[in-house]
Amino acid sequence: MADIPGFNPNYMLVKTLSPTGEIVYGYYEYAHGIHAVTPTLGDFLPFRAQPEKICRCTGRMDAAGRLVYDHDMLDTQSGRLCETVWDGSNWVMLYADGTVCDEPGTLCGNICLDDQCRALFDSQREDG
C-alpha cells in the first residue's frame, strides 16, 4: 500500500453503514456518547453510526489507487486475501492465518461491513 502525501488523519474520514444498510463515506464525530457520521456525498445530514461498524481511513491506497480503510480486504497478486488492521501503532495487512502480508493488492470488500467478505476471509482461515 502506498501512503497518500499530505493525508491528514485528524479529519477522521471513515466508511460505515448508513441507517438503510448502504456503505457510505463520511466524516466521523463523537460527542455526548453519540458516534455520528456526516456523509461526503448525497445526503449530507449526519446520522448515528454503530461504533463497531466504523472503519477509519488508513491514508493509504491499494494497487488500483483507491483509499484503503480499516478491515478492508485486498486480493493480492498471489491470490491470497489479506485484511487491513490497526495493530496499536501502525496499519498492517494480515493474511487469514495472521501472518503479515507485504504484497500489493486490490480492494475487494470490507470484512466489517460485508458478511460475504467476512465469510470468504474466514474460509481462507479454515483452509490455512
N, C-alpha and C positions, 0 to 999 in steps of 0.2 A: 504494500500500500504506500502511496506517496502522500506526504504531508502537503497541505494547502498553504502556500505562502500568505502571510498576513491574516490567517484564520484567528478569530477572537472567540475563544470558548466562553467568555463571560456573557455572551448573548444567549447562551443555552438553547441552541437550535436542537429540536427534538422531532421524532416522529412517534406517533401513538395512534390509538384507535379513537375515532370520533364517537359521539353518542349513537350514531347509526351503524357503527361497526366498520367504517371505512378507514383505511390508513391515511392519516393526514400529517403534514409537516407544519411546524409552527414554533413559537417561542414559549418557553416554559416560565411560569412564575409560581412561587409558593408564598401564601400569606394566610394567616389566621387558620392554619390547619387544612387549607384547600390547595390542591395541586391543580393549576389551571394552565391550559394551552390556548394560545391565540394563533389560529391558522395563518399561514403566509399567503395562501391562495383561496379564492372563493369567498365563503362567508367568514368575515374577519372577527366575528363575535367569539370571545373566549368561552371555553367550556371546561367543566370539571373533568379531570382525567384520572384514570386509575393509576396510582403510582407504580404498580408492578408492570404496567404496560407502557411506560415512558422510556424511550430509547434515545440516549444522548448522541449527538453528532460527535464523531471522533476527530473531525478535522482532517481526515484522510480520504483518499479516493481509490476506487477499485481500478482494475486494468482498463475498464471502458470509460473512466473519467467521471463516475458517479460518486456522490458523497456516501461514505460508509458510516453506519450508526451502530450503537451497542446492540449486540445479539444478531447483527446481520450475518447471513450465511453466504459464503463465497464458494463458487465452484472453481477449483484450482486446475492448473494445466494437467496435473496427474489424474484428474477425475475424482479426487477425494474432496469432501466438503470440509470447510472449517468455519468456526464461529468467531466473531469479533467480540472480545470481552475486556472489561477493565480489571486488571489484576491487583488493584490497590495503589499502583504507582505509574502504570503505563497501559496503553492499549495494546493487546496482543491478539493474535489469531491462533486458535487451537483446533486441531483435528478432533474428531469424535472420541478418540482414545485419550485425549488430554495432552498430547504432545504438541509442541509449538510448530505452527505452520509458517514457513518463510517463503513460500512460492506465490507468484501472482495469481489472482483470482478475480472472477467477475461476480457481481452481486446476483443472487438468485432467490432471495427471500429473507425473512426475519423470523427467527425461531420463537421469539417472544410474542410476535403479533400474528403468526400464521400457524395453525395447528398442523397443516400438511407439511410445512417446512420442519417443524419440530419432529414429526413422525419420521420423515426422511433422514434427518440427522441422527435420531435415536436408532434407526435401523442400521446405520453405519457403525454406531457404537456397539451394537449387539454383534455385528459381523466381525468387528475389530480384530 
